[in-house]
Amino acid sequence: KEAFGDCSSLANITIPDSVTSIDDWAFVECSSLTEIAIPDSVTSIGYESFRQCSSLTEITIPDSVTSMGNNVFFECSHLVKIAIPDSVISIGKNAFFNCKSLREIIISDSITSIEWGTFNHCSSLAEITIPNSVTRIDGNAFQNCSSLTEITIPDSVTIIGELAFYGCQSLTEITIPDSIISIGNSAFLDCESLTQIHFSGSREQWQAITKNVNICTEADVMFGK
């Protein structure tokens, strides 16, 4: 653990094929690291492995990787794009917290939940496709993604957590399926540009799942498919 932690002058590194996991804190605060190649031998990327690698702009995750830990790219402030292969079945909480330059991300079709705070404060993220494999969007998942303009939630999703889209100030419309059984409090609060919510179910269903939920009252809700 913490093999190269706080090696602030380390600019690049080659990981040999003999490595099967990148352990917790392995490259934490390697603030000069600009790129890294992860070999196909790696199956897991641990807790806070690349936290605050503030010069890292791009990283390729090989399709051998199945799990990525909590806070894995926490505050990688210059990370612009990342593709998560279908082999990845779990991404930890706050994985991309405050990755404020992140503009492009492809999420694995094997992911079943977007965990707490995964994209919190990703202020450059303008669009994202949530795959049909996702059943749950946890609290704070997209909080303060201030460049996000629209989002479609697939029919597979049943739960949207509290503050999930709080402060998405550029969000103008959102499509919500009738598969949703629970929306957390303030899920769409402070989305000041949100004018339309498309809900594929009935008015009665909407009223049931938003009862006692502080939701954006300025938006028009359209019902039916």
Protein Blocks (a to p, Z undefined) as FASTA:
>chain_A
ZZlgoiakbmbdcddfkbmbdcehklgoiakbmbdcddfkbmbdcehklgoiakbmbdcd
dfkbfbdcehklgoiakbfbdcddfklmbdcehklgoiakbmbdcddfkbfbdcehklgo
iakbmbdcddfkbmbdcehklgoiakbmbdcddfkbmbdcehklgoiakbmbdcddfkbc
bdcehklgoilkbmbdcdfbdfklmmmmmgoiacdfkbccdedZZ
